[in-house]
Structure formats: structure tokens, C-alpha cells
Amino acid sequence: MLYYYVWSIACISRPVTIRAFGIAQRRPHSTRANLHRLYSSSSSSSQTTTTTTTTSTEEAASTTAIKKKIITRRILSGVQPTGSLHLGNYLGAIKQWVDFQNNPPKQEEEEEDENIEIKLENFFCVVDLHAITMPHDPVALRESTLASAALYIAAGIDPDKSKIFVQSHVAAHSELSWLLNCVTPMNWLERMIQYKDKAKKQGENVGVGLFTYPVLMAADILLYQADRVPVGEDQRQHLELARDLVRRFNDMFCKGNPFKKRCKAAGIPSRKTFTEPQAMIVSTGGGARVMSLTDGSSKMSKSDPNDGSRINILDPPKVIRDKIKRAKTDSFVGIEPNNPERPEASNLFSIYDAVQPDRSREELVEEVKDLSWGDFKPLLAEAVVAHLEPIQTKYASVIADEEYLSGVLRDGAASANEIASRTLKSTKIAMGFVVPKDT
């Protein structure tokens, strides 16, 4: 399963966030003390700095104070370390994270206001806790976790600009999941479609973790206080669960004088613990949704038993060429995108387009419109090989330097924990737990 979020916060009183499972953005609520979320609720997302300039006239000197608003934009996104990351994971998520890291979009008011300063906080996570809801191999889990983190870096996630961490290295994820489990009605989880589908495959051996998996996903989101979460259509039901949990929790624990007294005694603001996230359905254009090589109507998936259905990021050039050569096609001449009656043609063209960002879509359409499959497939294979080659080279360098990779993950976990622990503390206080004074 792939999920990603991007959040952006623009607030002076309570932080606002953009989130990647997607993008979440908070806007200023007031001009009080500043307190953003990808997953964060009590981190400072908007600050004000004052600069003073003095101008002299013949009568007097005047001093003007200019307040600059700092907007914190936080991104959190993650991919499961199950199996090898494939072209769909890369084009649909990781490449988009890199683009946002290097060229973060601005809101219209941010473009026009010179007194707004953007502060970026990017967090990219290997969601290993989600990877164990199905039977797994411990050796493979460790290897794929490190490989996923190394591929983030190889694909362009810069540790100097973004934090990379492993989900299980931030204990707040699993702890908040347990707290939320205890307030989640059973029948809410019984409605989850993905649980029903996967449970059929496992039969009587299905684990409780698969049943409560949506609660862990909700904890991932709520820890960082995102108010908008980009999700794929297949994850929308899980986001709705997170929204329901926010309402239920806030109604059960975050109102009335007893709640205010608990917050006052703990020295925290008496605001509702969680922000209710809104869905932002991820666009499927521009290569964001990559389909199977053996079925143009199904998503490319790590769980597909047929390895020929996907192009893994680390596949050698010969393997990539062979897989594309065997990819399912149709009997028509000419390659055309966006034709619902030709899903394989649309999918393979989308890949061809996505791995050549320096060429216009119009140019590519013109190039392939009259080609036979025999002429097009070699072009596609070489384009994919050329695009992945520098990533594979960088990956080999990163994975070989265990000390460097461990340091990157350690630093990322420390930064994520600083944000997540504040939300967890507020949760415990709201529920009535005795929280140690030094936390």
C-alpha cells in the first residue's frame, strides 16, 4: 500500500499544515501566540519577526515596524517496505515528493505578499509498521526498509532539505494507534473494504493488525495535525475513518471545564487535541497512476505475484527491456493516450511521458501516433532505462554506506519525534493520563 501526504501551515495562533499521504494546509486563525501539521498540532508553524527602519524628515524621525509572517509548510509521506519499490511508487509518489521539496508551490496570497516567508519541513517515512499486517519475512523486512530509505535519497530526497525516518523509530505512531484503538467502535472497522478484500485471501489466519490497520493510518495522519490530506481514491475510506475518530475523540475528551483544568494543570492550550483532516484526491494525470504491464486496467502493485507486471526501480536494464517487450498490448496501430478503450496504450504512453520530463507531451504524442508496438516498445524501454540509471547508481552508493544511511534515519526520527511527541502528550492529557512533568 502506498500512502502519502503533504501539509502546509500558515498560522499565527494555531498551526496549519499540508500533508503528503498528500497536501494539508492550515491558515491563520488569529493573531495570538503562534503555535502546523503534516502530522503536527503544537509545533510553531507561524511566527512573526519585526524589523525596524527609521526615516528622517525636517520635522521628525519616524519608526515603522514591519511584521513578517512565517508560514511553515510541512510534508509527510510514506511507502510500505514490502517487496521492491516499483515505477508506480516512484512516479506516483516519490518523484512528486522531490518536486515539492525542490519547487514548493505557493498559494496566491503568498506570491503577492512580500511580508510572508515560507519555511519548509519535509518528512518522508518508511512505514514499516504497516508492512507487518500481512505475513512477512523478518530478514526481508529489514532489507527492504533500508532499501526503501536508500531509494528515497537516490531518487532525489535530500537529507539537507528533508527528513527521512522509519515509522517504527518514532514510538508515538504505535502508541497513539493504541489509544485510538480504545475509542474506535468495532463496527467502524468492519466496514473497511480493504480489510474485507485482504481477509478473504488470508482466511482464518488473518491477523488483528490487518483489522486495526486503518486506525494506525489515522494515527499517522493525526500525529502531525494535517488539515488536508492528499490520498488516492482507494484510501478515501481510511481518511473518513480518521475524520470520524477526530470528532469522536474531541467530543469524548476535549470539552467542558474538566478538560480545561487538565490542560491548565499541564501547561498546554485547552484547544481540541486533533485537527479534522479534509481529503485531497490525488490527480491521476502526468504519470501519477501507473498501471500493470499485464493489465492496463489494474494498478501496478508490489503484491502482484507476477513480477512481469511491474518495473522495479532496481531492475537491471535487460530485465526492464524484457518486461516491456512482453507487456500486454492491443491490435491497433499507433499509440494514443487517454483512450478508455485502449488501457494498455494509455498506460505505456503515460510511462513514456513521465520518464521524459524535458520533452513536451505534444511532442511525444506526435512522435508515437503512427508507430507500431514493435517500433514503440524499444523506445519506451530505452527511455525507462535512461531515467532509472542515475537512480540505480546513486542507490548503490547510498546502500553501501551503512553509517551514512543510519545517521540520516537517526536524525530524521529525532526531528519527527519532536513533533509527534507533542501531539501524543496532548492526547494523553485529554484522556486523563498522568503525564511525567519532564515531558
FENDASUL-V240654 format. One record per backbone hydrogen bond with DSSP energy under -1.0 kcal/mol. NH is the residue of the N-H (numbers start at 1). CO is the residue of the C=O. If there is no record, write none. Layout:
BEGIN
NH_CO / NH_CO
END
This chain:
BEGIN
3_78 / 4_21 / 5_20 / 5_21 / 6_19 / 7_18 / 7_74 / 8_24 / 9_72 / 10_26 / 19_6 / 19_228 / 20_5 / 21_4 / 24_6 / 26_8 / 40_224 / 49_68 / 51_66 / 53_64 / 55_62 / 57_60 / 62_55 / 64_53 / 66_51 / 68_49 / 69_115 / 70_47 / 71_117 / 72_45 / 73_119 / 75_121 / 76_5 / 77_123 / 78_3 / 79_125 / 80_1 / 87_311 / 90_86 / 91_87 / 92_88 / 93_89 / 94_89 / 95_90 / 97_93 / 98_94 / 99_95 / 100_96 / 101_97 / 102_98 / 103_99 / 111_107 / 112_108 / 113_109 / 116_113 / 117_69 / 119_71 / 121_73 / 123_75 / 124_163 / 125_77 / 126_165 / 127_79 / 128_126 / 133_130 / 141_137 / 142_138 / 143_139 / 144_140 / 145_141 / 146_142 / 147_143 / 148_144 / 149_145 / 150_146 / 151_147 / 152_148 / 153_149 / 154_150 / 155_151 / 156_153 / 157_152 / 161_158 / 162_158 / 163_122 / 165_124 / 167_126 / 169_166 / 170_167 / 173_170 / 175_171 / 176_172 / 177_173 / 178_174 / 179_175 / 180_176 / 181_177 / 182_178 / 183_180 / 184_181 / 190_186 / 192_189 / 196_192 / 197_193 / 198_194 / 199_195 / 200_196 / 202_198 / 203_199 / 205_202 / 206_203 / 212_208 / 215_212 / 216_212 / 217_213 / 218_214 / 219_215 / 220_216 / 221_217 / 222_218 / 223_219 / 225_39 / 225_222 / 229_278 / 230_19 / 231_280 / 235_232 / 236_233 / 239_235 / 240_236 / 241_237 / 242_238 / 243_239 / 244_240 / 245_241 / 246_242 / 247_243 / 248_244 / 249_245 / 250_246 / 251_247 / 252_248 / 253_249 / 254_250 / 260_256 / 261_257 / 262_258 / 263_259 / 264_260 / 265_261 / 266_262 / 268_263 / 271_269 / 278_227 / 280_229 / 282_231 / 288_285 / 292_298 / 293_309 / 298_295 / 300_290 / 309_306 / 310_307 / 313_85 / 315_312 / 320_316 / 321_317 / 322_318 / 323_319 / 324_320 / 325_321 / 326_322 / 328_293 / 334_371 / 335_368 / 342_339 / 346_342 / 347_343 / 348_344 / 349_345 / 350_346 / 351_347 / 352_348 / 353_349 / 354_350 / 355_351 / 356_353 / 359_356 / 364_360 / 365_361 / 366_362 / 367_363 / 368_364 / 369_365 / 371_368 / 376_372 / 377_373 / 380_376 / 381_377 / 382_378 / 383_379 / 384_380 / 385_381 / 386_382 / 387_383 / 388_384 / 389_385 / 392_388 / 393_389 / 394_390 / 395_391 / 396_392 / 397_393 / 398_394 / 399_395 / 401_398 / 402_400 / 405_401 / 406_402 / 407_403 / 408_404 / 409_405 / 410_406 / 411_407 / 412_408 / 413_409 / 414_410 / 415_411 / 416_412 / 417_413 / 418_414 / 419_415 / 420_416 / 421_417 / 423_419 / 424_420 / 425_421 / 426_422 / 427_423 / 428_424 / 429_425 / 430_426 / 431_427 / 433_428 / 439_436
END
